[in-house]
């Protein structure tokens, strides 16, 4: 049957330090080489951009935190002139109830199902087939590919009322979708074929993927491309055809796969300010139909990594200290409470001696957890290192780097000793420990990474032209390291990732940012690990952050959404309290600051660094969101739009007039809130 549609930087050049005395040059190691390693850095001193007027004197509270759990209904406690907007979780729940009503209506059978296209209005190449059967069955669903290897197949939960997820439809195509009812032995007792028509891709996705080389099959069914130049994530198959995408804009780093078959999406709404760019603070957990199930808020925002500590466990998140440095902090967010239960700033490991003049001195881009020894493995890119440390004590276990990087420093003792001369990594991404024994030695652990191999102008740099998919074996008892594999790929200046697939023995090199004349594009490679043969290679017509396998959970997607509770959770900087007398402004702001309210979170939308204070004037007590102390050091980010999440959970009952300091002028916004 036919499917029916329904529902729904002014950049500075290399910093050259000219020493006034010989004593400075005796500081060797990181500090002596750091500026030569970093080819684009912003100093902590120098020009400041934006406005920083302060009408109400309050104490700077950047590192204060308040945690919360709430639902959209929290907004019912607040009367306001401000527009209220539901979270994506609440929207998903409302749609899901409509779908379940269709399932339970009894109007649709296996022979005549209803197909609801793009059910959650965010993922156009998906659908749900709805019907009932007299007995409980599992359903096998197959979206037929252009080749057999491009078929996408999975199985639902056993049920009488069925909502069969359809993932991987071709755009602008009448797709063939096969449904099979399965008995308890997974034998087919009945089958039928659907014809599902889809619309075309957005224009910007046309010719996005080109096949450079194909073996006809891949360890990945679908490969997701997201982040950087790809704000709307998409996934392609072995033939390079796009079969899934989001029409919701994500933030800089895109999406991150979870063990339960869902993913974390960095939303493009909700940012916190820093000394440079603003960072996304709102995360949604979603499935591949587009159904949002959790919303998380992070106080200092997020960047390169959001990963589970353990399967279904807490989230390890890369964040920033914001005021002096960026990309330099790790937190562990309790997935149930939204509280931050552990954190580490990179200055705790390497001190301030090496960071005094550079904002992005560490540039963390990876974190992962090893439960067997309670360690995390991190990748501070700008130190050319992989560092393993105890997550409880924060003590360094070892450092994987060219020994020259830390030579003469107190960290030299942690550096692994190479078993031979080999080509070291520089400016790496995705440093992960894997479970597979690739060298046949039970005394070693294997470490994969993407070696961008950019040119820190240090004396020991080898000036190799390309980038590399790299695998090391580390003997943690002997503190030695061996190079197992170094597979060359096209030069990728930044971003990029390496993943290893144990089932197939394939290793992937995902080149996120490849310079092509004045443009930035990408490339992906799939290698046979043992032989090093390139099996598949695809050209991506935009630069991206990472490429990962799409791993959907059809069983959970085929079940009705449980009524969510306390699904908006996290930790944010609270409003500063004051009992000072607040004078009324004499002028009203007509543009430059807008608000929206989701649950108990007020989002303040503005151009970057135009608003330095937002003041909530009450009868006995007032509150201030103050940014006057947080100075912007990079002009490129001035005037970019940001939407700052402000928690109202600590505000006492009462009515508050909202004033602001905009471009150093004091204004009434003509907005009020009443906390009931």
N, C-alpha and C positions, 0 to 999 in steps of 0.2 A: 504494500500500500504506500501511498505518498505520505511523506511527513507533513504534519501541519504545524505552522509556527504559532506560538502562543506565549503571552507575557513578555508575559514577560519576555694670570695672576698678573695689576701691572706686574709682570714677572720680573724678578731680579736675576741678574746673571750669576755665574759661579762666584761664591763668596771667597775672596782672597784675603787672608789674614797676614798682615805684615807685622812681624814681631819687632818690638822696640828694644828688646834685650835678649841675650842668649838664653836666659832662663826659660822663656816661653817655649823655645824650640826643644827643650829637654823633655817637655811633656809629650811622650811618644805614645803609640797605641791608638786607641779610638780617637781621642781628642785631637791628636796630631794629623790624623788622616780623614776625619769626618767630613770636613769641608770639601776635600778633594773627592770624596765618595758621593756627595750630594750635589747633583747638577742643577737643582732648582729649589732653593730654600728661602724662607722668609725669616728675617731676624726678629728678635723680640723687641728690639728698640728701633726707632725710626718713625716714619709718618703714621698717623692715625686717621682713619676715614670714618665719616658719619657724625652723628650728633649724640652728646652725652650729658645734656642738661639734667639737673636734679632739683626738683621742686620740693620733695620731701626727703629729709635726711633719714636714711635707714642703714642698718648694718648689712654689709655684703653677705649673702647667704647662699652662694653658689653650691656649696657642698652639703647644705642641709637637704634632708629628704623626707618625704611623706609617702607612705605606701597605702594602697587602697584596693578594694574589690567592689565592683558595682555592676549595675545593669543600666540599660537605657532609661528605665523607669526612675532612676535617680533624678532625672530632669524634672519630674513631677514635683519635687520639693522646691523648685526654683521658679518664681514668677519673674519674667523678664521681658523687655522689649526686643531682646536679641533672638534671632531665628534659631530654632532648635532643629537639629538634624540627627537622624538615627545613625547608629553605627552600622557597618556592613554586616555584623553578626545579626542584629535585629532584622535587617532587611532580608537576610538569608532565611531566618526563621519564619518570617511572614510568607515568603514564597514557598518554603518547604511545606508549610501547612496546607497551602493550596494544592501542591502536588500530591500530598498524602490524601487529601479529599478526593482527588481524581482516582487514585489507586483504590480507595475504599468504596468508590461509587458503584462498582460492579458493572460499569458501562463498557468496559474494554476487556477483550479476551486475547488469548495468545494469538489466535488467527487474525484478530482485528485490534491491534494495540493502538494506543495514542502515542505519538512521538512529540515531545515538548522540546523544541529547539532552544539552545542557549538558556537553560532554565533559570539561572541566577543572573542573567543579563551582564555577564562579564567574560564569558568564554565561548565565542560564537561557533567554533567547530566541535561543539559537544551537544549532547542531547540526552534525554531520558525516555525510554520506552515504558509505558505504563499499561498494566493489564492484571487480570486475576486468573488463577487456576483453581480447580476444585480440590486438588491435593497440593502438598508442599513439594516444590521442586527447586533445584538450583538451575540457573540459566547460564549457558555459555554464550557469550556475545563475541562476534568476530566482525570487525570492520575490514572488508576485503581491500587489500592493497593492490597496487598496479602489478606487483609481483608477489608470489607466495611469501617471500621473505619480508615483505612489507605489511603482511596481515597483522592486525592488532587484536589479540584475543585475551579474554579473561573470563572469570566465573564469579557469579554473585552468591549471596547467602541463600539458604533454603527458605522458601516462603510461599504463601498462597497469594498474597498481594505483592506484586512485583513492580519495582522501579529500576530498570536495567540501565546502567550508565553506558553511554556511547561516547567513546573518546577516540579521536584520531580520524575525523572525517576530512576528506579532501575539500578544499574550497571550490566554489563555483562548479560543483559536480553533482550528478545524481549518484550518490554513493550506494553501494550494496552492503547491507548489514545482515548477517546471518544470526538468528536466534535459535538455540537448541535447549529443549527441556531435558534435564539430566535426572536420572534416578539415583538411588543411594549408592550404586556402583559406578556412577558417573558415565553411564551408558545413555546415549541419545534415544529418547522415546518419541520425540516429535521435533520437527524443525520447520522454520519458515524464513523467508527473506523479505527484508524491508528495503524500500527505495527511499533514500533520504537526500533531499535536495538542499544545497547550501549556497550561501551568497559568496561573492568573491572576497579576496583579501583586501585590506586597506592598501591604498596605492603605494605607501612607503614600504610595504612588504613585498611588492612585486620584484622579482629577480634578486631576492635577498640571499638565496643559497644557490651556489653552483657546484656541481660535482667535478672535482679535479681528478679523482681516481676512485673507483668503486669495485669492491670484490663481489658485490651483490648481496652480501649479508653483513650484519653488524652485531656486536654484543649489546648495543643499545637498540631498543625498539624505537624510542624517540629521544632525541637530544635537545635539551632546552638551551636556548641562548638568551641571556638577560644581562642587564646592567650597562653602565656607561652609555654608549650611543644607542643601545637598545632599551628604550624605556617601556616598550610594550613587549614583554617576553613572548617568544614563540618556540615551537619545537618542530624539528624536521626528521624525516625517516631515512632509511638506508639509501633511498634514491634521491635524497635532497629535497623532497616535497614537504612543504609546511603543512602539518596536520593538527596543530593546536596553537592557540595564541590567546592572550588576554587583551581586551580592549580598555582595560583600566591602567592608567599610567603609574608605573612604579618609580621608586627613587633610584639613586645612583648605582646601587649594587644588586638590585633586582630581587630574585627569589632564591631560597635556600631549602633544599630537600630535608624532610624529616623521616624518621624510621617508620612512622605509622602510615605512610603513604600520602600524607599532607605535605604542604610546604609553608614556609614563612615568607610573607611578602613585605618588603619595606614600602610602606605607603608613601605617596608623594604629597600627603597633606599632614602637617605636624612636624615642625622643625625647631631645633634649639640652636642658639647662636654660639659662636666661638670666636677666637682671634682671627680665624680665616673664614672658611665656608660654614654654612649651617649644616646640621646633621639631622637625618630623619629620626624621629623619636617614636613614631607609631608603627607597630607591626601587627599584621593579621596572620593567623593560622588559617589556611584554606585547603579545600580539596580541589581536584582538577576539573570538577564541574563548575567551580567558582563559588562554592558554599563556604562562607566564613564562619568559623566556630569559636575563635578566641581573638581578643584584641589586647595587645600589650603596649605599655608606654614606658619609655626608658629615659632616665633623667638627663643624661648627657648625650643622648642620641646614639646612633649606631653607625657602623661603617662596614668594613670588609668581611666580617664573619659573624654569623649567627648559627650556632650548631648545638645539638644536644650533647650534654655531658655524657649521658648514657641513653640507650633507647628509652623513649618516653619520659626521660628525666629532665632535670633543669636545663636552662639555656645558658651556654657560655656565649657572651656577646663582647665584641670588640667595640670600645667606646673611647672617649677622650676626656682629658682633664679640663679642656676648653679654654681656661684663662691664660695659661702660659704655653701649653702644648696641645697638639691634636694627634689622633691615631696612636695613643700611648697608654691605654688603660684597658683592663679586662675585668668584666664583672660576671658573676653567676646569678642569674635571675631565677628565683623559685617559680616554677611553672604553675603552681597551685595558688600561691599567695600574692605573687607579683613583687615580693620583697627581694632586695639584693642581699644575698647571704655570704658572699665572698667577693673580694675585689683586689686588684693589684695594679699599681701604677708603675710604669717602667723605671721611674727614678728610684724605686725601692730596690731594683736589681742593679742598676748601673750608676746610681747617684746623680748629683747635679753637675759634677765636674765636666761631663761630656755634653751637657745640654744647654748651657747658660745663654747661648746666643741664637739657637735654632729652634723654631717652633715645631716642625715635623721631623724631629731628630731620630725617632725610632721607626715610625711608619709600620705598625703592626698590620699584618694582612692575613694571618692564620692563627687559630687556636684549636686544639683538640685535647681530649682527656683520655688517659690510660688508667682504667679502674684497677688493674692488677698491682700498681705501685703508687696510686694516687698522685699522678703527675699530669702536667699539661705540657704540650709541645707547641711552641709559639714561633712565629716568623717575623722578627723585626727587620723588615726589608732593608732599611738604611744602615743596618749594622752587618749586612751580608751574612746573616747567621740564622741557624735554627737553634733554639734554646729549649732544653727540657728542664723543668723545675717542679718541685713538690708543690702541689696546689694548696696544701694545708699550711706548711711552714714557709712557703715562698723562697726556698733555698734552691740555688742552681744545682742541677745534677750534672749536666754537660752542655757544651756549646759545640755545634757543628759549623765550622767556618775555616777558611784559610788561616792557619796559625799566625800569619803576619798581621791579621786584623787586630788581634789582641796582644801582640808581642810587647813585652815590657810593662803590661798592666797587671793589676791584681786579679784579673779574670783569666789570665793566661793558663792558670792551673786547671781550669774547667774545660779547656779546648781539647777536643779529641785528637789523637795522634794518627795521621794518615799512614796506612801500611805501605804506601808507594807514592811516587810522584804522579799526580793526575790533575786534570782540569777542574779547578774549583768553580763554585757557583757565585754569582753576584746579582744582587737586587732580585732575589728569588720570591716566588709566590707558592702558596699551598704546600707547606711542609707538613706531611702527615706520616704517622707510623701506621703500617698496615699489618694485618694478621698473617699474611701468607709468607711462608719461608721460601725465599727465592734463591738462597745460596746453599741450602742443605745443611746449614750450621745452626743447631739449636741454641747456641750461645750468642747469637746475634739477633737484632731486630732490624727490619727493613724500613727505610725512610724514603718516601717518594717526594719529589718537588718539581716545580717548574722553574728552571733556571733561565731567567730573562737575559742574564749575562750582559748587563749594561756596563758602560765604561766609567767606573770610578777611577779617577786619574791618579791612582796610587802606583807606586813604583813596581809593585808585584803583579799588576793587572796584565793579563795575557793578550788582550786585544783581539780575541776571537770574534768573528763577525756575527754568528748566528745565536739562536737560543737553543735550549736543550731540555728534553725530558730526562730527568735524572733520578737514579735510584742508588742509595747508599745502604751498606750493612754496618751497623754499629754494634761493637762488642762492649756492652756497658760495664762489665767487670774489669776488662783490661783497658778501657777508655781508648779504644782504637776505632778507626773507621776505614772501610774499603769502598771503593767505587765499583758498583756492580754493572751499571748501565748508564750510558749517556747518548741519547738518540737525538740527532740534530733536527731542528725544525726551523721554519722561517723566523727571522728576527721579530720578536715581540717586545716592544719597548717597555710596556707596563701591563698591568693586569695579568690575565692568563691563569691556567691551572692544569695540573696533572692528576689523573685518576687511574687506578688499577682495578681491573675486573677479574676477580679470582676464578670465577666459573669458566671463563673463556681463555684466560691467560693473555688478555689483551691489555695494553696500556695506552692511555689517551694523552695527547698533547694539544691543549686548547689555547691557541694563540689569540689573545683578546684584542691586542692593539698592534696592528701592522701598518707601518707607514707606506702608503702607495701614492707617491708624488706629494701633493698637498693634502690628500685625503687620508683618513684612518679607516682601515678595514680589519677583517679578522680571518683566521684559518683554523680548521680543526683537523687533527690527525688521529687515526686509530692504527696502532702497531700490533703485530704479533710480538710479544715480549721476548721470546726465546730467539727468534731469527732477526728481529729488528725490522722486518718487512713492513712497509706501509700497506695496510689493507684498504683503508678508506681515507679520503682527503676531501674536504669541502671548503670552498671559499665563501666567506660571509661578507656581505656588502656593507657592513657597518662594524665599527669597533664595539666590543662588548666587554663585560667584566669576567664572567665565567660561563662555561658550558658544562652542563650536568645531565645525567640520565633522568628522564621522567619516570618516576616509580609511583604509580597510582595504586590505591587500595580499592578494588572494585567491591569488596564485601562491605566496607563501611559506607561507600558511596551508594550502595543499593539499599541501605537502611534509612528509615525516616530519621530526621534530625531530632535528637532529644532536646526538650525545652531547656535552653541554656540558663545557667545560674552563675552569677558573679563572673561573667565572661569578659568584663572590662577590668583589667588588673594591671598593676605596675607600680612604679615609683617615680615621682617627679619632685622638682624643687618647689617648696611651698611658698606661698605669699608671705612677705615680711609683715609682721604686725607693728602697729604704731598707735599711740594714744595722743600724738601731736595734733594740734588744731590744724585742720586742712582748710585753706581759704578756697572760695569759689572762683573758678576762672572767669574772666571777663569776655572771653571769646569762645565760639563754638567751632569744633572741627567738622568740616563737611566732607573731607576726603583724606585718605592716607592711612586709615585704620578701620578695619572691619572685624566683626566678631561672629562666631557661631558657637552654639552650645551642643555638645554631645554628652549625654548623661551628666556627670558632675565635672566635666572638663570643658573649660572655656578656651576656644582657639582664637588667638589674636593674629589677624592677618595684616601684614604691613610690608613695606619695602625695607630691606635690611638696613639697620642702624639709623632709621629715621625716628623711631619711637624709643626713648630711653627709660621712661617710666609709665606704668599704667597704675592708676590710683583708684582704689575702691573706698570712697568716703562713706563712713557710717556715722551713726549718732554718737556712740561712745568709743568705738574702736574703728580704725581704718586699716587697710591692707595695701601693700605696694608690691608690684612686680617690677623689680629694678634691674636694668641692664646698663646703667651708667658706668659701671666699673669694668665692663667687658669690652675692651677696645679692639676694633677691627684693624688688622695690619695689612690687609691685602685688598687693593682697590678693585680688583676684578669682581669681588663678591658684593660690592656696594650696590644697593638698590635692587638686588634680586629679591623676589617675593619669598617671604617665610610666614609660617603660621605656627605660632608658639603655643604649646599646650600648657594651660594654667589650671592647676587643680583647685576647685572651690571646696574641697572636702574639709579644710581646716577653718573655713570662714564661719563665724558665729551667726546665729539667726538674726535677721534684721534686713533693712533696706539700705542699699549702697548706690550712690551715684558714681559713675565711672568717668574719671578725668584722665588726662594723659599729658606727657611732655613730648611734643612732636616738633622736630627740627628746632629744639631748644625753646619753643613757645609753649605756654601752658593753656590747655584747652579743655572744655567740656565736650564729651563725646555724645551727649544727649541720650545715653543709654543707662539703664538701671537694672539691678538684680535684687530680688528679695529672696532670702534664704528662709524657708518656712520650717 
